[in-house]
Amino acid sequence: MERSASGVVVTVTQTLRPLTTGPIWPLPDPAACGDPAALEVDPRVAGTLAALLPTRQGQSAISLVAEVVRFVSQRVVPDEHDSGPQDAVSVLTRRRGRCSGRANAAVGLLRTLGLPARVVHGVLLTDGGPQRHRWGEVWLGEAGWVPFDPGASVGVVSVRYLPLEGAETVVPSIRLESVNEEGFSSLPLRGGLRLLPTVGITLRCQTAPPQGERVLAVLTGPDGSRWARLGVGAVAFPDLIPGWYRLSWVLGGGESQTAVLRLGEVRDVQVALAGKGG
């Protein structure tokens, strides 16, 4: 954060890494989330859940979250002019709601499944200007509080999302200077939702003969994150998300080399590093 002539400039960054912890549903100790309100269940939601959303014990909790968010995304039509009640039952019954109603619906269903969930109040920075917005968070054990937004994403939200209480009083004074959401946009799209992977990609970099040569490698991710590795003969970058990466390396005391890589569905990628003229 830094001051400018027109106010304060706030820079928001995020480093996207896979959800390496994959808890199984049902969670063993939901109360460990530390937020009792996130466990409060509306009995009206519980009474209709079985007919709305079949569940399977022993499935991945994050996959269940994705099913719930996808269900709300497809069942409830987004309508920011909707004047009806925005509680979970009303929205699910009417099949229409504002962002707050869609968030309430997903949170209500998740709580009924024993997954602690809560609504997040804040601002969404659109190209047309900032808007008040509501999305959600679900607690997944060691993975902590994981964000989601019906119609948009599960496991992560874009840097355009700013959690902010009392957002209605400051929205007119917020202006988007610039945005880089390449990392978010590179995530796989499943059923209309961007999904943060639960298994990461490992990039293994090996030197071409002669073996045993010292290598310094720097990797820049699609979200702008940078990692440096120093090794002999090989270095590895684990837990990467899909997307475009820029890899720079130096072998021994040689000159710097650069390559652009596209990481996709393959979980273990190997590349050979050569020096100038190699």
C-alpha positions as CSV (number, residue, x, y, z in Angstrom):
1,M,0.0,0.0,0.0
2,E,1.3,3.5,-0.9
3,R,-0.1,6.9,-0.9
4,S,-0.7,8.9,-4.1
5,A,-2.0,12.4,-4.9
6,S,-5.5,11.0,-5.3
7,G,-5.6,8.7,-2.3
8,V,-4.0,5.3,-1.5
9,V,-2.9,2.7,-4.0
10,V,-3.4,-0.9,-2.8
11,T,-1.6,-3.7,-4.7
12,V,-3.2,-7.1,-4.4
13,T,-1.1,-10.2,-5.4
14,Q,-1.8,-13.9,-5.2
15,T,0.3,-17.0,-5.6
16,L,-1.7,-19.9,-6.9
17,R,-0.7,-23.4,-5.7
18,P,-2.7,-26.6,-5.8
19,L,-4.8,-27.7,-2.8
20,T,-2.4,-30.4,-1.9
21,T,-4.5,-31.4,1.1
22,G,-7.6,-33.4,0.1
23,P,-9.8,-34.1,3.1
24,I,-12.5,-36.8,2.8
25,W,-16.2,-36.0,3.4
26,P,-17.5,-36.0,6.1
27,L,-14.9,-34.0,7.9
28,P,-13.8,-35.6,11.2
29,D,-14.0,-32.4,13.3
30,P,-15.9,-29.5,11.6
31,A,-15.9,-27.5,14.9
32,A,-12.1,-27.1,14.5
33,C,-12.8,-24.3,12.0
34,G,-13.0,-21.9,14.9
35,D,-16.1,-20.1,13.7
36,P,-19.3,-21.5,15.4
37,A,-21.6,-19.4,13.1
38,A,-20.2,-21.2,10.1
39,L,-21.8,-24.4,11.5
40,E,-25.3,-23.1,11.9
41,V,-27.7,-25.2,9.8
42,D,-31.1,-24.0,8.6
43,P,-33.4,-27.0,9.1
44,R,-35.5,-25.9,6.0
45,V,-32.4,-26.5,3.8
46,A,-31.7,-29.8,5.5
47,G,-35.2,-31.0,4.8
48,T,-34.8,-30.6,1.0
49,L,-31.1,-31.4,0.6
50,A,-31.4,-35.1,-0.1
51,A,-33.8,-34.6,-3.0
52,L,-31.7,-31.7,-4.4
53,L,-28.1,-33.0,-4.2
54,P,-27.2,-36.7,-3.7
55,T,-24.0,-37.2,-1.8
56,R,-21.5,-40.0,-1.3
57,Q,-19.6,-40.7,1.9
58,G,-15.9,-41.1,1.3
59,Q,-15.7,-38.7,-1.6
60,S,-13.2,-35.8,-1.7
61,A,-14.5,-32.8,0.2
62,I,-13.3,-30.4,-2.4
63,S,-15.1,-32.4,-5.1
64,L,-18.3,-32.2,-3.0
65,V,-17.8,-28.4,-2.7
66,A,-17.5,-28.2,-6.5
67,E,-20.7,-30.2,-6.9
68,V,-22.6,-27.9,-4.5
69,V,-21.3,-24.7,-6.2
70,R,-22.0,-26.1,-9.6
71,F,-25.5,-27.0,-8.5
72,V,-26.2,-23.5,-7.3
73,S,-24.6,-22.0,-10.5
74,Q,-26.9,-24.0,-12.7
75,R,-30.1,-24.0,-10.6
76,V,-30.2,-20.3,-9.5
77,V,-30.3,-17.7,-12.3
78,P,-28.2,-14.6,-11.4
79,D,-30.3,-11.5,-11.2
80,E,-29.0,-8.4,-9.4
81,H,-32.4,-6.8,-9.7
82,D,-34.2,-9.6,-8.0
83,S,-36.3,-8.1,-5.2
84,G,-37.3,-11.4,-3.4
85,P,-35.8,-12.7,-0.2
86,Q,-32.2,-13.8,-0.5
87,D,-32.1,-16.5,2.1
88,A,-31.0,-20.0,0.9
89,V,-34.4,-21.6,0.8
90,S,-36.1,-18.7,-1.0
91,V,-33.4,-18.5,-3.6
92,L,-33.3,-22.3,-4.2
93,T,-37.1,-22.4,-4.4
94,R,-37.4,-19.4,-6.7
95,R,-34.3,-20.4,-8.7
96,R,-33.3,-16.7,-9.0
97,G,-31.2,-14.5,-6.8
98,R,-28.6,-11.8,-6.4
99,C,-25.0,-12.6,-5.7
100,S,-25.8,-12.6,-2.0
101,G,-28.6,-15.0,-2.5
102,R,-26.5,-17.4,-4.6
103,A,-23.8,-17.2,-2.0
104,N,-26.3,-17.9,0.8
105,A,-27.7,-20.9,-1.1
106,A,-24.3,-22.5,-1.5
107,V,-23.3,-21.7,2.1
108,G,-26.6,-23.2,3.4
109,L,-26.1,-26.4,1.4
110,L,-22.5,-26.8,2.5
111,R,-23.4,-26.3,6.2
112,T,-26.1,-28.9,5.9
113,L,-23.4,-31.3,4.7
114,G,-21.3,-30.6,7.8
115,L,-18.9,-28.4,5.9
116,P,-18.3,-25.1,7.7
117,A,-19.1,-22.2,5.4
118,R,-19.7,-18.5,5.5
119,V,-20.5,-15.6,3.2
120,V,-17.8,-13.1,2.4
121,H,-18.7,-9.4,2.0
122,G,-16.6,-7.3,-0.4
123,V,-16.0,-5.6,-3.7
124,L,-15.6,-7.0,-7.2
125,L,-13.4,-4.9,-9.4
126,T,-15.0,-5.1,-12.9
127,D,-13.9,-3.3,-16.0
128,G,-17.0,-1.2,-15.7
129,G,-16.2,-0.1,-12.2
130,P,-16.3,-1.6,-8.6
131,Q,-19.4,-3.4,-7.4
132,R,-20.5,-4.7,-4.1
133,H,-20.3,-8.4,-4.1
134,R,-20.9,-11.5,-2.0
135,W,-19.1,-14.9,-2.4
136,G,-18.3,-17.7,0.1
137,E,-15.6,-19.6,2.0
138,V,-15.7,-23.2,3.1
139,W,-13.4,-24.7,5.7
140,L,-11.5,-27.9,4.6
141,G,-9.4,-29.0,7.5
142,E,-5.7,-28.5,6.9
143,A,-6.4,-26.6,3.7
144,G,-8.1,-23.9,5.8
145,W,-10.7,-21.5,4.5
146,V,-11.1,-22.0,0.7
147,P,-13.0,-19.4,-1.4
148,F,-15.7,-20.1,-4.0
149,D,-18.2,-18.0,-6.0
150,P,-21.2,-19.6,-7.8
151,G,-20.9,-19.1,-11.5
152,A,-17.2,-18.3,-11.3
153,S,-14.8,-20.6,-9.4
154,V,-14.0,-23.1,-6.6
155,G,-10.9,-23.1,-4.5
156,V,-9.8,-19.7,-5.5
157,V,-11.1,-16.3,-6.6
158,S,-9.5,-13.7,-8.9
159,V,-7.5,-10.8,-7.5
160,R,-10.5,-8.7,-8.6
161,Y,-12.2,-9.8,-5.3
162,L,-11.5,-7.6,-2.3
163,P,-13.0,-8.7,1.1
164,L,-14.2,-5.6,2.7
165,E,-16.8,-4.9,5.4
166,G,-18.9,-1.9,4.9
167,A,-18.1,-2.0,1.1
168,E,-21.1,0.1,0.2
169,T,-19.5,3.2,1.7
170,V,-16.3,3.0,-0.2
171,V,-17.2,1.6,-3.5
172,P,-17.6,5.0,-5.3
173,S,-14.0,5.9,-4.3
174,I,-12.3,2.7,-5.6
175,R,-10.7,2.7,-9.0
176,L,-9.0,-0.2,-10.8
177,E,-5.6,0.9,-12.0
178,S,-4.5,-2.4,-13.7
179,V,-5.1,-6.1,-13.3
180,N,-3.2,-9.3,-14.1
181,E,-5.3,-12.4,-13.6
182,E,-3.5,-14.7,-16.1
183,G,-2.9,-17.3,-13.3
184,F,-6.6,-17.4,-12.5
185,S,-7.6,-17.6,-16.2
186,S,-5.2,-20.4,-16.8
187,L,-7.0,-22.7,-14.3
188,P,-9.0,-25.6,-15.9
189,L,-12.7,-24.8,-16.6
190,R,-15.1,-27.5,-15.5
191,G,-18.9,-27.0,-15.7
192,G,-18.4,-23.3,-16.1
193,L,-16.2,-23.0,-13.0
194,R,-12.5,-22.3,-12.6
195,L,-11.2,-25.1,-10.4
196,L,-8.0,-25.0,-8.3
197,P,-6.4,-28.4,-8.8
198,T,-5.8,-30.8,-5.9
199,V,-2.7,-32.3,-7.5
200,G,0.1,-30.1,-8.8
201,I,2.4,-30.4,-11.7
202,T,6.1,-31.1,-11.1
203,L,8.6,-29.5,-13.6
204,R,11.9,-31.4,-13.6
205,C,14.9,-29.7,-15.3
206,Q,17.9,-31.8,-16.1
207,T,21.2,-30.7,-17.6
208,A,22.3,-32.2,-20.9
209,P,25.7,-34.0,-20.8
210,P,28.1,-33.6,-19.2
211,Q,26.3,-34.6,-16.0
212,G,27.1,-33.0,-12.7
213,E,27.0,-29.4,-14.1
214,R,25.8,-26.7,-11.7
215,V,22.5,-25.2,-12.7
216,L,20.6,-22.1,-11.6
217,A,17.0,-22.0,-12.8
218,V,14.4,-19.3,-12.3
219,L,10.7,-20.0,-13.1
220,T,8.1,-17.3,-13.5
221,G,4.5,-18.5,-13.3
222,P,1.3,-17.2,-15.0
223,D,0.3,-15.2,-12.0
224,G,3.8,-13.5,-11.9
225,S,5.2,-15.6,-9.0
226,R,8.9,-16.5,-9.2
227,W,10.9,-19.4,-7.9
228,A,14.6,-19.9,-8.0
229,R,16.4,-23.3,-7.7
230,L,20.1,-24.1,-7.5
231,G,21.3,-27.6,-8.0
232,V,23.9,-30.0,-9.6
233,G,22.7,-31.9,-12.7
234,A,19.0,-31.2,-12.0
235,V,16.4,-29.0,-10.2
236,A,12.7,-29.4,-9.7
237,F,9.7,-27.1,-9.3
238,P,6.8,-29.0,-7.6
239,D,3.1,-28.0,-7.0
240,L,2.5,-25.9,-10.1
241,I,-0.8,-25.0,-11.7
242,P,-1.6,-25.3,-15.4
243,G,-0.6,-22.3,-17.6
244,W,2.3,-20.6,-19.4
245,Y,5.7,-20.4,-17.6
246,R,8.9,-18.6,-18.4
247,L,12.0,-20.6,-17.5
248,S,15.5,-19.0,-17.3
249,W,18.7,-20.9,-16.5
250,V,22.4,-20.7,-16.3
251,L,24.7,-23.7,-16.6
252,G,28.1,-23.4,-14.8
253,G,29.4,-20.0,-15.5
254,G,27.7,-19.7,-19.0
255,E,25.2,-17.3,-20.4
256,S,21.6,-17.2,-19.4
257,Q,19.0,-19.1,-21.5
258,T,15.3,-18.7,-21.6
259,A,12.3,-20.8,-22.7
260,V,8.5,-20.5,-22.6
261,L,6.6,-23.6,-21.5
262,R,2.9,-24.5,-21.4
263,L,2.1,-26.9,-18.6
264,G,-1.2,-28.7,-18.9
265,E,-2.7,-32.0,-17.8
266,V,0.6,-34.0,-17.6
267,R,1.5,-34.2,-13.9
268,D,5.3,-34.8,-14.3
269,V,7.1,-32.8,-17.0
270,Q,10.8,-33.1,-17.8
271,V,12.9,-30.7,-19.8
272,A,16.6,-30.8,-20.8
273,L,18.7,-27.7,-20.2
274,A,21.5,-26.9,-22.6
275,G,24.0,-24.1,-22.7
276,K,24.7,-21.7,-25.6
277,G,25.2,-23.7,-28.7
278,G,24.0,-26.9,-27.0
